[in-house]
Amino acid sequence: MGKKMKLIMMIFPALLLMFSALPTMGIAAPQGEPIVIGYVGMVLSPGTRPCMDVQKVAVEEINQAGGILGRPVKYVIADNKGDTSLTVEGARRLLVEEKATFISVEGRTEICLAAQENSAAMFRQYPHVLVFNGPMGSELTARVVDEYEKYKFCFRDWDPEPAHYAQMKYFWGSMYPKLFNGFKSIAILWEDLAWTTMWREGIAYLDLPPWEEMLEKQFGVDVVYSKAVKPRGTMYLPILQQIAMKKAQVIFYVSSWFTDTESFAKQWAESAARDIPVNLYGGVAQTADYWRMTGGKCLGIISSFTEGEIPLTEETIPFVKKMKALKIPTQIHVHLAYADIYFFKKVIETAGGTENIDKLIQAMETTETTYSLGKMAYETKRVKPFFHSKVRVDPNDPMNTTYPGVYIQPISQFQKDGKIAYLGGSCKENEKIFKGIGSYENYRSPAQLRKE
């Protein structure tokens, strides 16, 4: 090999490394005071950690593209270890030491309430926007209507409890009868946290009954078993034995990403209830990793699935592919966490910077973006508890009117070797989107799948 060739081979890797470290061609590196965005949550939680990881990715992308209005973005995490007092302490640090303009809080209503009160006390001295990442407790945004000046900086990137009545009406009245022939009885397990309280007790101010009463009176479905269970550490085998004895035709688990649905699936597969179809409401079952977590015991379980490479919006496939490459599981709230960062970017650009908090709040109320599961926008009608929550249903008619395209939810089933079979969408407006992608005919009973 000649000396010239050796020299080229020595220099080329160094040049490649140097150029890869430079900003994208034609884009100036962001400069000036950084815009600080923070997240308060449990670092070791399999549900919360991906939210932090995905937001860090979004911030890195924005900085590589020139920042926001030419300024860099700094991303900071406060680990609350799942504790309420540490949530308050972490949020204080983000405000006082890091000078955060936007703070997201992990989606447990109890934790978000603590952060909300802390932020209200500090808001005058440390103006900021507080976003609840995924909780459903109605009180979080009901108080924004009651005491706007005190809580005007608070937003929920998900919808409140009453919003899901529209979706559940579609489940019971349309989806289940088509999936399960002769569907007339159900067992319901409730995650025993604040966000399921209204569903269990009813919503008086909207004149909505408890789900059990609605199922029985409106759909003729007999609730043969109902139990609130601890989010983690529940021994499910005795519960499943009782459900089997009650001869339930379907088990519906109102779960979140805090629920140990992986333990539930393992015990269900070995229980007397193993032939009873299971529908999980939410949590880690929304990703392909659930198959590995359960050792394949989730065979036959139905869940929303938000990790599929299907064209729900123009953003969906690129986002999912990118996160798969980075090994970040994309449950619903992870999609939202990523979308929040780009929403903040547009809000700051609309407000012309971060100096005027009232302009930022006004921009939060009026901005719209498209993300991987639909449209990101906040409800502007001052109706409790929908105001300042993510748009999904008509606040004046949550039982009957779902806005199309604002949240597109694929419903699927885990089948042989972890294959995902799409069954359709979660509301009537989604049916057109899933035509050719999902069909109720794709469903197989747990017993069928085990035989296969």
Secondary structure, DSSP 8 states (H G I E B T S, - for coil): --HHHHHHHHHHHHHHHHHHTS-STT-----SS-EEEEEEE-TT-TTTHHHHHHHHHHHHHHHHTT-BTTB-EEEEEEE-TT-HHHHHHHHHHHHHTS--SEEEEES-HHHHHHHHHHHHHHTTTS--EEEEES---THHHHHHHHTHHHHTTEEESS--GGGHHHHHHHIIIIIHHHHSTT--EEEEEEE-SGGGHHHHH-BGGGTB--HHHHHHHHS--EEEEEEEE-SSS---HHHHHHHHHTT-SEEEEE--TTS-HHHHHHHHHTSTTTTS-EEE-SSGGGSTHHHHHTTTTTTT-EEE-------SSTTHHHHHHHHHHTT----HHHHHHHHHHHHHHHHHHHHTSSS-HHHHHHHHHH-EEEETTEEEEB--S--TTTTTBB--B-TT-TTT-B-TTS---EEEEE-GGG-EEEEEESSGGGTTTTTTT--GGG---HHHHHH-
